[in-house]
Amino acid sequence: MSTPQQPVDRYAQFLGIEVTGHGGGRAVSTVTVTEDHLNPHDTTHGAFVFALVGTAVAAAANDDEHTGVASAIHIDYLRPTRLGDALRAEASVGERLPKEDIFVIRVTDPEEQVIARATARFTRRVRAR
């Protein structure tokens, strides 16, 4: 099996999110919260945390052999984060079904406290050659 080629995620780049691990049904995305990522309460916007989760799980669901198409993502927000916080989302396959993968995603802060957790369901398709 070849090393997966990571496609460019322009939306993630726009948000400042970097994918630092990719392949084998796993991926990690990282970002440092900037002023542009804050809500009116000066905490990290929930939609931004969701985008961090989405970036990690999309990278985990797509490789040289398969493409993954999201059908559902559920997220639980557990604690707030703020300006300057470094966030890390790690996605991995929790269950592999005949045509779908169920991913588990954890978002942590630098102290490794879980700030959000999510599950995602992706239909797995063989990549066209």
SULJO-V207163 format. One line per field, one symbol per residue. ss: DSSP state (~ for helix, > for strand, _ for the rest). A space follows every 50 residues. Layout:
ss=???
This chain:
ss=_________~~~~~~__>>>>>>__>>>>>>>__~~~>_____>_~~~~~ ~~~~~~~~~~~____>>>>>>>>>>>>________>>>>>>>>>>>___> >>>>>>>>_____>>>>>>>>>>>>>___
